Amino acid sequence: MDRQLAERLNALTKQNEVLRDARLAYLLKEGSRKSFESRLVRAADGRSHAEKLTNAQATEEWEAFQVELAQLEADFDFQRLKYEVLDKAYLAEHATYKIEDGLIKRHKGA
């Protein structure tokens, strides 16, 4: 049982590292969104800011940026959910270990 608990903990630790990397990639991309949008707006045609913004957001560059951001966010969410499943599996394994350990101690004492 100790080995199974250790394996679950190792899987949880590895997933935490994957989650960290996915979160960092998403946050870096999200952090660059405003400056990227500003550069597109500055270069866009139009008389008003609203018209320039609309034209900038209609570009292929903006669409590609948004698609990449959405993919990074989806990966981050997936990795977070995977972490939560592994965490619940670890907690269940730990609870089972505690119950079985208690039963074994009671049985030995009887």
N, C-alpha and C positions, 0 to 999 in steps of 0.2 A: 504494500500500500504506500509506503514511503516513496518508492520509486515512481509510482504513478503520480503522486502529489508533486514530486520534483519535476517530472516531465511536463505537467500542466503549468507549473510555475515558470519553467524554461520557455514554454510556448507563449505564455503571457508576456514574458520579458521581451522575447523576439518581436511579438506583435506590437508591443509598446514602441519599439524602435522604428518599425514600419509606419506606425501611426504618427510618430514624431516627424518622420521624413515627409509623409503625405501632407501633414498640417503645415509644415514649413513651405513646401512647394505652393500650396494653395494661398497661404498668407502673403508670400512674396509676390505672387501674381496679382492678388487682390490689392496689395499695397501699391502696385504700379498702375492700377486702373485709372486713377485721376490724372496722373501726368500723361499717360498715353492718350486719354480722351482729350486733354488740353492741347496736346500737339496736333491731333487730328482737327480739332475745332479751329485752331489758329491757321491751319493750312487750308481749311474748307472755304468754298465760295459761299457768299451770302452777305446780306446787308446788316442783319441784326444777329445778336448772339444766338437767339433761338433758331434762326434759319441756318446759321453755321453749325450749330449743334445737331440739328436734324440731318444736315448733309453729311456731317462727320460720322454720325451713327448709321448712315446708310452705306458706308464704304465696306468693301470686302475686308480691309484690315480690321475694322471694328468687329465685324462678324467673326472673323477668325480668332480675335482676342477673346470674345465672349464665349466661343465654343471651347477654347482651351481652358478658360476660367471655369466653365461649367464642368468640364471633364475632371479638372483638379478637385473641384468641390465634391463631385460624385465619388471620386476615389477616396478622398478624405472621409466622407460619410461612410463609405463601405468599410474602410479600415477601422473606423471608430466602432461600427456595429460588430465587426469581427472581434475586436478587443473586448467588447461587452460580453459577447458569447463565451469567449475564452475565460473571462473573469468569472462569469456565472458557473462555468464548468469547474474552475478551480475551487470556488467556494463550495460547490456541491461535493466535490471530491474531499475537501477538507472536512466538511460536516460528516460525511460517511466515515472518514478516518476516525474522527473523534468518537462517533457512536460505536464503531467496531472496537476501538481501543478500550472504551469503557466496558463493553461486554466482555472482552478478553480479560480485563483486570478483575471483573466480578466473578467470572468463571474460575479463574485461578484461585481466587480467595475462597470459593465455596468448597 
